[in-house]
Amino acid sequence: MRVLQIILALIAVLVVLGDAYVRLAPLPSDRFHRQTAPQAAGDYPSKGGIVAVRDVSDPKAQMVALDKIIRASARTRVLNGSVATGHISYVTRSALWGFPDITNLYVGKDTQAGSGTLTISGHLVFGAFDLGVNAARIKGWLDEAGL
């Protein structure tokens, strides 16, 4: 019985330490504030996230609208960047464990005068699979913004 109590105590300590690591691990801006290679409009899912590219008539205005939606999301904060620079990185943490997901929102090169692309990419920081969480979050934001 005593051995079982020790094992359970060790498991509890490991769970607390793992949670502390996930919540307190540094998220260096130079590692996560990045843009993907330019892509055509569309959705590009991966096992750890998604890249969504939209052709828009006014990329900066659409970025402002999407930024407001993202900032209003639960457990989301800005990691780096601004609308003025045309690139913002956000961190969104899961409710239970606080796992961080990184989202980058940025304006692409003008495809024609007054138009361009808006790219939003999201990916996990820890693990191999995000179970579709980033895709669902990003598609929700895009739907709310009418994109």
Protein Blocks (a to p, Z undefined) as FASTA:
>chain_A
ZZmmmmmmmmmmmmmmmmmmmmmoccdfklmmccdddddedddddfkbccdddddfblml
mmmmmmmmmmmpghiacfbdcfklopacdddddfklopacdddddddddfbghiacdddd
dddfbdjbeghmmmmmmmmmmmmnoZZ
